[in-house]
């Protein structure tokens, strides 16, 4: 029997080719980075759950009205013609991701990613109902008794309720949330809204409640291409091997160091660790950094794609260093050059280029938003007849002037033909449009006798009630080539 075959048999006997993913039980930890994460969770979830309920002038502050093909965002109304602005926003989001990744690694993953934010909430619920890390591990290993059933059931009920609330809020960005709440209260919810509430609720429940770190490890593409944006001057969470090794357990009073009093002293102590008489480094091998990691990795093994840069390991290690009276920074934000003793260059050509491009796109976006015209105009020439010759020899062209009021206030608009041709406009010259109204205004232009021959470009200008031009469109006037 071949060696490979024997190895295959041993793997199968040991438990199969595909081992079950071990559940991660992250321990709660305090510290400056954890406080930043909590503040980020409150800020982001606060915006998500509060924005649909805030109105400006009777209009929901954020509403993507797909049936009407209008997006209401912070008092501004965007139409399909403003799609280029959405494209600019997507480019800005991508450049922002590139910039912060080049600057400080996976900050997005650790502090702002929806997967991270909602997982924090689900994990907080689990910790409050099932207990701390040791209690949760003991509960899962124990038999199904009354306490376990009650705790597990309570956790699932809270998870499901929160997930459905999330799905309801998500749909509230596309359907006016007050109307949606009334439909839910009276059990008159439509099929479309019902489906998406359940679907998004189920996605939240599955990703944040069960998959958790597996989304970051196996499903998120960002972890796969982030290395292309890293260099030796990118700030990443790193374990100082030179200072920490060889690691080993010891008493708290064994060979203490002088605690750093400020940031500069901490950096200096980390760069030049003291030589201890016991031959050990600063790492006491307490595994606190592993226990608090939400993805279950050991940062001491080096930078890994599973690391989401949440900095929980930094807070845990700093707390241990304080107890041991060692300087902080055994695990810290640093660069590859910094670990090797070389100068760190946070500001460098790559970050400057990203920053310059990002700033230019942001400036262009705000200029485009501020320069948006409140009225759209489109002139459609009569497709059936290019021109009509009247009995007295006059030439007429018929048009349909399509007007769209993109603003949130009523507008009185006047339409005028801008041309050097001797043309006279017939029909209604002005109209009042309600906010968001679309109106087709019929218009006829007449040339007397044989004063106009052939095809000529013309422009149709639209003016507001203060006689300010707000929009302009082009078309043509047609007449016979020869008398």
C-alpha positions in Angstrom: 0.0 0.0 0.0 1.4 3.4 -0.9 2.4 6.0 1.6 -0.3 8.5 0.4 -3.0 5.8 0.8 -1.9 5.0 4.4 -2.0 8.7 5.2 -5.5 9.0 3.8 -6.7 6.1 5.9 -5.2 7.7 9.0 -6.8 11.0 8.3 -10.2 9.4 7.9 -9.8 7.3 11.1 -8.8 10.5 12.9 -12.0 12.2 12.1 -12.4 12.7 8.4 -11.0 15.0 5.8 -13.2 17.9 6.8 -12.9 18.8 10.5 -15.8 20.7 12.1 -15.1 24.3 12.7 -14.2 24.9 16.3 -16.5 27.5 18.0 -14.8 30.6 19.1 -15.6 32.0 22.5 -14.1 35.5 22.7 -13.6 36.8 26.2 -14.8 40.3 27.1 -12.0 42.9 27.4 -11.8 46.6 28.2 -9.3 49.1 27.0 -8.9 52.1 24.7 -9.4 50.2 21.4 -12.4 48.4 22.8 -13.9 51.7 23.8 -13.4 52.9 20.2 -15.1 49.8 18.9 -18.1 50.3 21.2 -18.4 53.9 20.2 -18.3 52.9 16.5 -21.0 50.3 17.1 -23.3 52.8 18.8 -22.7 55.4 16.1 -23.2 53.2 13.1 -26.2 51.3 14.5 -27.7 54.5 15.7 -27.6 55.9 12.2 -29.0 52.7 10.7 -32.0 52.5 13.1 -32.7 56.2 13.6 -32.4 57.7 10.1 -35.6 56.2 8.7 -37.6 57.8 11.5 -36.2 61.3 11.0 -38.0 63.6 8.6 -37.1 67.0 7.1 -40.1 69.0 5.9 -42.3 66.0 6.1 -39.9 63.9 4.0 -38.1 60.9 5.4 -34.4 61.8 5.7 -33.2 58.7 3.8 -35.6 57.0 1.5 -34.9 55.1 -1.7 -38.2 55.3 -3.4 -37.8 52.7 -6.2 -41.3 52.8 -7.6 -41.1 56.6 -8.1 -37.4 56.2 -9.1 -36.4 58.9 -6.6 -33.8 58.8 -3.8 -34.3 61.2 -0.9 -31.0 61.7 1.0 -30.6 64.5 3.7 -33.1 66.9 2.1 -31.9 66.3 -1.5 -33.8 64.4 -4.1 -31.8 62.4 -6.7 -33.3 61.1 -9.9 -32.1 58.4 -12.4 -30.3 61.2 -14.3 -28.1 61.7 -11.2 -26.8 58.1 -11.5 -23.3 59.5 -12.1 -23.3 60.8 -8.6 -23.8 57.3 -7.3 -20.9 56.1 -9.4 -18.8 58.8 -7.9 -19.8 57.7 -4.4 -18.8 54.2 -5.1 -15.4 55.3 -6.4 -15.0 57.5 -3.3 -15.8 54.4 -1.1 -13.3 52.3 -2.9 -10.6 54.9 -2.7 -11.3 55.4 1.0 -10.9 51.7 1.6 -7.6 51.7 -0.3 -6.3 54.7 1.5 -7.0 53.4 5.0 -5.8 49.9 4.2 -2.5 51.3 3.0 -2.3 53.5 6.1 -3.4 51.2 8.9 -4.5 47.8 7.5 -8.0 46.4 8.1 -9.5 49.3 10.1 -12.7 48.9 8.1 -13.0 45.2 9.2 -12.3 45.9 12.8 -14.5 49.0 13.4 -17.0 49.6 10.6 -17.8 46.5 8.7 -21.5 45.5 9.1 -20.5 41.9 9.8 -18.3 43.1 12.7 -20.9 45.6 14.0 -23.8 43.2 14.1 -21.7 40.4 15.5 -20.7 42.6 18.4 -24.4 43.1 19.2 -25.2 39.3 18.9 -22.1 38.4 21.0 -23.1 41.0 23.7 -26.6 39.4 23.9 -25.0 35.9 24.2 -22.7 37.1 27.0 -25.5 38.7 28.9 -27.7 35.7 28.8 -25.2 32.8 28.9 -22.4 34.3 30.9 -18.7 35.0 30.4 -16.4 32.9 28.3 -15.9 30.1 30.8 -19.6 29.9 31.6 -20.5 29.7 27.9 -18.0 26.9 27.3 -19.3 25.0 30.3 -22.9 25.5 29.2 -22.2 24.2 25.7 -20.4 21.1 27.0 -23.0 20.4 29.7 -26.2 18.3 29.3 -29.5 19.7 28.1 -31.0 20.5 31.5 -33.6 23.1 32.4 -31.1 25.9 32.8 -29.5 25.2 29.4 -32.8 25.1 27.6 -34.0 28.4 29.2 -30.7 30.2 28.5 -30.5 29.0 24.9 -34.1 29.7 24.2 -33.9 33.2 25.6 -30.8 33.9 23.5 -32.5 32.7 20.3 -35.6 34.7 21.0 -33.6 37.9 21.5 -31.5 37.1 18.4 -34.6 36.5 16.2 -36.3 39.6 17.5 -33.3 41.8 16.9 -32.8 40.3 13.4 -36.4 40.9 12.4 -36.1 44.5 13.7 -33.0 44.9 11.6 -34.9 43.5 8.5 -37.9 45.8 9.2 -35.5 48.9 9.4 -33.8 47.8 6.2 -37.1 47.7 4.3 -37.9 51.1 5.9 -35.2 52.7 3.8 -37.2 51.7 0.7 -40.8 51.9 1.9 -41.8 54.9 4.2 -41.1 53.4 7.6 -44.2 54.9 9.3 -46.5 53.4 6.6 -44.6 50.1 7.0 -45.0 50.2 10.8 -48.8 50.7 10.3 -49.0 47.8 7.9 -47.1 45.5 10.3 -49.3 46.6 13.2 -52.5 45.9 11.3 -51.2 42.7 9.6 -51.7 44.2 6.1 -48.0 43.9 5.1 -47.5 43.3 1.4 -45.7 40.3 0.0 -42.6 42.3 -1.2 -42.1 43.9 2.2 -42.7 40.7 4.0 -40.2 38.8 1.9 -37.4 41.3 2.4 -38.0 41.7 6.2 -37.7 38.0 6.6 -34.8 37.6 4.1 -32.7 40.4 5.6 -33.5 39.3 9.1 -32.5 35.8 8.3 -29.2 37.0 6.8 -28.5 39.1 9.9 -29.3 36.2 12.2 -27.2 33.7 10.2 -24.1 35.9 9.6 -23.9 37.6 13.0 -25.3 34.8 15.1 -23.8 31.6 13.7 -21.3 32.2 11.0 -19.5 35.1 12.7 -15.8 34.8 12.2 -16.3 32.3 9.3 -17.6 35.1 7.2 -14.3 37.0 7.7 -12.2 33.9 7.2 -13.8 32.2 4.2 -16.5 34.5 2.6 -15.1 38.0 2.6 -12.9 38.8 -0.5 -11.3 41.8 1.2 -9.0 39.5 3.3 -7.7 37.9 0.1 -6.6 41.1 -1.8 -5.6 43.3 1.2 -2.0 42.1 0.9 -1.8 43.9 -2.5 -2.3 47.2 -0.6 0.1 46.5 2.2 3.8 47.4 2.3 6.5 47.5 4.9 5.2 50.8 6.2 1.6 49.8 6.7 0.5 49.9 10.3 -0.6 46.4 11.4 -1.2 44.7 14.7 2.0 42.8 15.4 3.6 40.8 18.2 7.2 41.9 19.1 9.0 38.6 18.8 12.4 40.1 19.8 10.9 41.4 23.0 8.5 38.6 23.9 10.5 35.5 23.2 11.3 33.1 24.7 7.9 33.1 26.3 7.1 31.4 29.5 4.9 31.4 32.7 6.2 33.2 35.8 5.0 34.8 39.0 3.8 38.4 38.9 6.7 39.4 41.2 9.3 37.7 39.2 11.8 40.0 37.6 9.5 43.0 37.2 10.3 45.9 34.8 9.6 49.6 35.2 6.2 50.5 34.0 6.1 53.1 31.2 4.6 56.5 32.3 3.8 57.9 28.8 3.7 56.9 25.2 7.3 57.8 24.4 8.5 55.8 27.3 6.4 52.9 26.1 7.8 53.0 22.6 11.4 53.3 23.9 10.9 50.4 26.3 9.4 48.3 23.5 12.2 49.1 21.1 14.9 48.2 23.7 13.5 45.5 26.0 15.3 44.7 29.2 17.4 41.6 29.6 15.9 39.4 32.4 17.8 37.2 34.6 15.4 34.3 34.1 16.2 34.2 30.3 12.5 34.8 29.3 11.0 37.5 27.2 8.1 39.7 28.2 5.4 37.2 27.0 4.1 35.2 29.9 2.2 32.8 27.6 -1.1 33.6 29.3 -3.1 33.2 26.1 -5.1 36.4 26.9 -4.5 37.6 23.3 -6.0 34.4 21.9 -9.0 34.3 24.2 -10.2 37.8 23.3 -9.7 37.3 19.5 -13.1 37.2 17.7 -11.6 35.1 14.9 -9.7 32.7 17.3 -6.2 33.3 15.9 -2.9 33.6 17.8 -1.4 37.0 16.8 2.0 35.7 18.0 2.1 33.5 14.9 2.4 36.6 12.8 0.1 38.6 10.6 -2.7 36.4 9.2 -5.6 37.0 6.8 -8.1 36.1 9.6 -7.0 39.1 11.6 -9.6 41.9 11.4 -7.5 44.5 13.2 -10.0 44.9 16.0 -7.0 45.4 18.4 -8.6 43.3 21.2 -5.3 41.5 21.6 -3.6 44.8 22.2 -6.0 45.7 25.0 -5.6 42.3 26.6 -1.8 42.3 26.4 -1.5 45.8 27.7 -3.6 44.8 30.7 -1.3 41.9 31.4 1.8 44.0 31.0 0.4 46.5 33.5 -0.2 43.7 36.0 3.3 42.4 35.5 4.8 45.9 35.7 6.2 45.5 32.2 6.0 48.3 29.6 3.1 48.2 27.2 3.4 47.5 23.5 4.4 43.8 23.4 1.5 43.6 20.9 0.9 47.0 19.2 0.2 48.8 16.0 3.5 49.1 14.2 5.0 48.4 10.8 7.4 45.8 9.5 10.1 48.4 9.4 9.3 49.5 12.9 9.7 45.9 14.2 13.0 45.6 12.5 14.3 48.9 14.0 14.1 50.9 10.8 12.4 54.3 10.6 8.6 54.2 10.1 7.1 56.2 7.2 3.4 56.5 7.8 3.2 59.4 5.3 4.8 58.1 2.0 4.1 58.4 -1.7 1.4 55.7 -1.7 -0.7 57.3 1.0 -0.2 60.7 -0.5 -1.3 59.6 -3.9 -4.4 57.9 -2.4 -5.2 61.0 -0.4 -4.8 63.3 -3.3 -7.0 61.2 -5.6 -9.6 60.8 -2.8 -9.7 64.5 -2.0 -10.2 65.3 -5.7 -13.1 62.9 -6.0 -14.7 64.2 -2.8 -14.4 67.8 -4.0 -15.8 66.9 -7.5 -18.7 65.1 -5.8 -19.7 68.1 -3.7 -19.3 70.4 -6.6 -21.5 68.2 -8.7 -24.2 68.1 -6.0 -24.1 71.8 -5.5 -24.2 72.5 -9.3 -27.2 70.2 -9.9 -30.0 72.0 -11.7 -33.5 71.8 -10.1 -35.2 71.2 -13.4 -34.8 68.6 -16.2 -36.0 69.5 -19.7 -36.2 67.2 -22.7 -37.5 68.4 -26.1 -39.1 65.7 -28.3 -39.9 66.6 -31.9 -43.1 65.1 -33.4 -42.0 61.8 -34.9 -45.0 61.5 -37.3 -44.5 64.8 -39.2 -41.3 66.8 -39.5 -43.2 69.9 -40.5 -46.6 71.0 -41.7 -47.3 73.5 -44.5 -50.3 75.6 -43.8 -52.7 77.1 -46.4 -51.1 80.5 -46.3 -47.6 79.0 -46.7 -46.5 79.1 -43.0 -44.4 76.2 -41.7 -45.1 74.6 -38.3 -43.1 72.1 -36.2 -44.7 70.4 -33.2 -42.8 69.4 -30.0 -43.4 67.9 -26.6 -41.4 69.6 -23.9 -40.9 67.2 -21.0 -40.3 69.0 -17.7 -39.2 67.5 -14.4 -39.2 69.4 -11.1 -36.4 67.7 -9.2 -36.7 70.1 -6.2 -38.8 69.7 -3.1 -40.7 73.0 -3.6 -43.3 74.0 -6.3 -41.9 75.8 -9.3 -43.5 78.0 -11.9 -41.6 77.5 -15.2 -41.7 79.4 -18.5 -40.5 77.9 -21.8 -38.9 80.0 -24.5 -37.4 79.2 -27.9 -33.8 80.5 -28.2 -33.0 81.0 -31.9 -32.2 83.7 -34.5 -34.9 82.3 -36.8 -38.1 84.3 -37.2 -40.2 81.8 -35.2 -43.3 82.3 -33.2 -44.3 80.0 -30.3 -47.9 78.8 -30.0 -49.6 77.2 -27.1 -49.1 77.3 -23.3 -45.8 79.0 -22.5 -45.7 78.4 -18.7 -46.7 75.8 -16.2 -46.6 75.3 -12.4 -45.1 72.0 -11.3 -45.4 70.4 -7.9 -42.4 68.9 -6.1 -41.2 65.9 -8.1 -43.8 66.3 -10.8 -43.2 65.3 -14.4 -45.1 67.2 -17.1 -45.2 67.1 -20.9 -45.9 70.6 -22.3 -47.1 70.6 -26.0 -45.3 73.4 -28.0 -45.6 74.5 -31.6 -43.2 76.8 -33.5 -44.3 78.6 -36.6 -42.3 80.3 -39.4 -44.1 82.7 -41.7 -44.1 82.0 -45.4 -40.8 81.0 -46.9 -38.6 82.8 -44.3 -37.1 79.5 -43.2 -35.7 76.8 -45.4 -34.0 73.4 -44.5 -33.0 72.1 -41.1 -31.9 74.5 -38.3 -30.7 73.8 -34.7 -32.7 75.6 -32.0 -32.5 75.7 -28.2 -35.4 75.6 -25.7 -34.7 77.5 -22.5 -36.6 77.1 -19.2 -36.9 80.1 -16.8 -38.2 80.2 -13.2 -40.6 82.9 -11.8 -37.6 85.2 -11.1 -36.7 85.0 -14.8 -33.6 82.9 -14.1 -32.6 80.3 -16.6 -32.7 76.9 -14.9 -32.4 74.4 -17.8 -31.8 74.3 -21.5 -32.3 71.6 -24.3 -31.6 71.4 -28.0 -33.7 70.3 -30.9 -34.2 71.2 -34.6 -36.7 73.2 -36.7 -37.5 71.6 -40.1 -38.7 73.3 -43.3 -38.8 72.5 -47.0 -35.5 72.8 -48.8 -36.9 74.7 -51.8 -39.9 76.9 -52.2 
